[in-house]
Amino acid sequence: MADRGPETIPAGPQPEGASIFYDGTSSRRHQVQLALKDGLEIIENGTTLATWPFADIRRADGVAGILRLSCVTAPSLARLEVRDSALGAVLISRCPHLNDNAVGRRGVATIVGWSVAATVSIVAVIWFGLPLAADRLAPLVPSALERRIGDAAEGQMGAMFGGKTCSSAVGSLAFNKLMKKISTAAGFDTPVRATVLNTPVPNAFALPGGKVYLFNGLLARANDPDEIAGVLAHELGHVSHRDNTRNMIYSGGTSFLIGLLFGDVTGSGALIFASRSLFTASYSREAEQNADNFSIEVMHQLGRPTKPMGDLIFRVTGNQGDNTLSILANHPLTEDRLKHLSDENRPASGPPLLSELEWTSLKAICKSGS
Amino acid sequence: MNEMSSVPHFPQQPPPLPASSVIADFSGDRGDFFRLVRNGTGLELITFGFYRFWLATDIRRYLWSHTSLDGDAPEYTGRGRELLIGFLFALAILLPIYLAYFLVGIEAERYKAFASFPLFLFFYLFGQFAIYRARRYRLTRTVWRGVRFWMDGSGWAYAMRAAGWTLLTGLTLGAVLPWREAALERYKMRHCYYGDLQGSFEGRGSELFQRGWKLWLAALSPVIVGLALFVMNAGHRLSTAQSRVFGLVILIWLIAMPFIYGYFKAIEWHWWISGIRFGEVSFESDLASNRLYGLYWKVIGWFLLVSVLFTAYIFACVGLIAGFGNAANIAARIQGNIGMTAAIFAGYLGLLLAMNIVLRIYLLRDVWARVAASATAFRLEAAANVAAKGELADALGEGFANGLDVVGF
């Protein structure tokens, strides 16, 4: 199309309803003639309603077979519908930026590129940024708040495990003595609050705010006070490192950021759950290692061996050498921990933590009436 | 005969309606839609989900532009980028709310274990707000004949109404659901405009109840039979025969549920379209009640097929990685095997993506096509010269809906 002289393509006998114009200020249908001059002239009964520069014309979505156009310099909703395909083809060849609004292949590539970049940055924040943030923020959380969170968790636990605490008189005496010794060695000013809970589950944990729970199930499977002391010192390690608070900040942040990816902030859904557990597992593995180290230090301080604690964990969890996906394991591999604890083992240099009699009464702390 | 005839099923019948009726048409090719959704779902996978905003936009553009009224299709002018921004803003607002929710929850739990449960009410309100605002966004991105639709009113006022009605619906075991739908739709439609033409909704709860009460009873049949047996036995344990009867009722109910739901949805769509008004313009639907349940069965069929394929795939993976033979041996070898975990994850992703495509084709496109093609507009000339009006709304509501995982429109 070299000759760009003024030409009026459908010079008169334009098919009825061939072109329809909506001016964007009302829904009135204008039956129009089109003239292709310097720009696209839209004419109704001899009066020019609008002139659209070819470079400003864009394609809009429409029914198949009808070319629907808009113009960036006209009212944003003004639309021209060209129903004559020959005229449409001429117009398409004249408008250089017709498809600029469409997303197109390059647009999709841009979206993919930015999405991958965003994903990489989110993963980097989860991997490097969140642990750092949790470390820095956890000391700023007031201990009163931590204690409240702990109280809330205690309420739920009471509901879950029946809430039967064990407190036979002599048993409690022995338990408190043990806790006091460990707390002092661990550098706590006041003994850490601790309770034995009557449930057969072999477990022990620390609540936010620093309350330690020992389950009778674990006590029942322990052979001597050093085993239990190691576990309690491990839990004090969590208290001292404020691992609960750090973990809460970390897993809350992880849920939120992964929700950013998949579009569900509440963190439900199998996909979110799977990717989240991948991240949190490695995080809590580190916390467990640190708590183990803390326990080792405390036991050294007390002049007691560290290996018994490893023996107890091994007895409870069994051989997990190669049948857990190590990247998903919430706790460090028991064999690794066992090895670490026996490597650091030193022969007893201090007095026993509890006398035979005290140990027997501690083991019987959940027997009522004694 | 009067135009408020009690059987408005077939718009061809009542002669008093003006002759100017225009039948809506849906012309979208199913293959095109399949390709659109297949490619979009693939891109969703590559972009870790971020493409969902653009896919949603493309789907709407397809649906809008292939539905025509009087030869003109509406145009969807929304863009994926707007949805992304709306989502990011919604997240920024939701973050402190989640934190506050967490702290309030702690206080409530301290008072009594699991007492934080009622706080879900708050998120329900938020979800309803999101539904209202999401409709507002979609409406203001809808242009027909050079004039856009728009919406005012308050998302919170709507959310309060929705919560109140939902409470009532729960207390009455669903009996007031039709009145809930009617009241909420009246609120939404009277805040809808096409240019300067105000919308309204004339569907009545009683009409919907009349057409749907049998389905309601059918949906509640296990509860009814259970109660009846309980009363008959005066609280004693069920005899074997009675338990069998009860089991049979539940089995039949499970099989009947897709039919019940499909019939209900068809009746509801029919009722909804027939209630819509814009100024003088009114709509009618001739959607037959049995038009939709087949689609639900097809989705169930596809789900079973995909599940069977997934199971077969898992077995094949186990066979390839651990070999066949002693079950205990295999279990030991599979546990912790990274290859196996990756294979299961890939299979699960495939299952998820396949079901996404199936759901979008049957429950989005096909339902839309059947519902849209059932509509007829009357006195459309009343909208022939409507002045443009109304501002664009932001996509915050869509963002909340996405962030809170609520569906509705």
Boltz contact constraints between the chains, C-beta under 6 A:
constraints:
  - contact:
      token1: [A, 22]
      token2: [B, 145]
      max_distance: 6.0
  - contact:
      token1: [A, 22]
      token2: [B, 146]
      max_distance: 6.0
  - contact:
      token1: [A, 24]
      token2: [B, 146]
      max_distance: 6.0
  - contact:
      token1: [A, 25]
      token2: [B, 388]
      max_distance: 6.0
  - contact:
      token1: [A, 26]
      token2: [B, 385]
      max_distance: 6.0
  - contact:
      token1: [A, 26]
      token2: [B, 387]
      max_distance: 6.0
  - contact:
      token1: [A, 27]
      token2: [B, 145]
      max_distance: 6.0
  - contact:
      token1: [A, 27]
      token2: [B, 147]
      max_distance: 6.0
  - contact:
      token1: [A, 27]
      token2: [B, 386]
      max_distance: 6.0
  - contact:
      token1: [A, 28]
      token2: [B, 385]
      max_distance: 6.0
  - contact:
      token1: [A, 60]
      token2: [B, 75]
      max_distance: 6.0
  - contact:
      token1: [A, 61]
      token2: [B, 61]
      max_distance: 6.0
  - contact:
      token1: [A, 61]
      token2: [B, 65]
      max_distance: 6.0
  - contact:
      token1: [A, 61]
      token2: [B, 75]
      max_distance: 6.0
  - contact:
      token1: [A, 62]
      token2: [B, 65]
      max_distance: 6.0
  - contact:
      token1: [A, 62]
      token2: [B, 73]
      max_distance: 6.0
  - contact:
      token1: [A, 63]
      token2: [B, 68]
      max_distance: 6.0
  - contact:
      token1: [A, 63]
      token2: [B, 73]
      max_distance: 6.0
  - contact:
      token1: [A, 77]
      token2: [B, 143]
      max_distance: 6.0
  - contact:
      token1: [A, 77]
      token2: [B, 146]
      max_distance: 6.0
  - contact:
      token1: [A, 78]
      token2: [B, 146]
      max_distance: 6.0
  - contact:
      token1: [A, 79]
      token2: [B, 146]
      max_distance: 6.0
  - contact:
      token1: [A, 112]
      token2: [B, 46]
      max_distance: 6.0
  - contact:
      token1: [A, 112]
      token2: [B, 47]
      max_distance: 6.0
  - contact:
      token1: [A, 115]
      token2: [B, 47]
      max_distance: 6.0
  - contact:
      token1: [A, 115]
      token2: [B, 50]
      max_distance: 6.0
  - contact:
      token1: [A, 119]
      token2: [B, 48]
      max_distance: 6.0
  - contact:
      token1: [A, 148]
      token2: [B, 106]
      max_distance: 6.0
  - contact:
      token1: [A, 148]
      token2: [B, 110]
      max_distance: 6.0
  - contact:
      token1: [A, 149]
      token2: [B, 106]
      max_distance: 6.0
  - contact:
      token1: [A, 151]
      token2: [B, 110]
      max_distance: 6.0
  - contact:
      token1: [A, 152]
      token2: [B, 106]
      max_distance: 6.0
  - contact:
      token1: [A, 152]
      token2: [B, 109]
      max_distance: 6.0
  - contact:
      token1: [A, 152]
      token2: [B, 110]
      max_distance: 6.0
  - contact:
      token1: [A, 155]
      token2: [B, 109]
      max_distance: 6.0
  - contact:
      token1: [A, 155]
      token2: [B, 113]
      max_distance: 6.0
  - contact:
      token1: [A, 156]
      token2: [B, 113]
      max_distance: 6.0
  - contact:
      token1: [A, 159]
      token2: [B, 113]
      max_distance: 6.0
  - contact:
      token1: [A, 261]
      token2: [B, 48]
      max_distance: 6.0
  - contact:
      token1: [A, 261]
      token2: [B, 49]
      max_distance: 6.0
  - contact:
      token1: [A, 262]
      token2: [B, 49]
      max_distance: 6.0
  - contact:
      token1: [A, 263]
      token2: [B, 402]
      max_distance: 6.0
  - contact:
      token1: [A, 264]
      token2: [B, 405]
      max_distance: 6.0
  - contact:
      token1: [A, 265]
      token2: [B, 94]
      max_distance: 6.0
  - contact:
      token1: [A, 265]
      token2: [B, 403]
      max_distance: 6.0
  - contact:
      token1: [A, 323]
      token2: [B, 335]
      max_distance: 6.0
  - contact:
      token1: [A, 323]
      token2: [B, 336]
      max_distance: 6.0
  - contact:
      token1: [A, 324]
      token2: [B, 336]
      max_distance: 6.0
  - contact:
      token1: [A, 325]
      token2: [B, 336]
      max_distance: 6.0
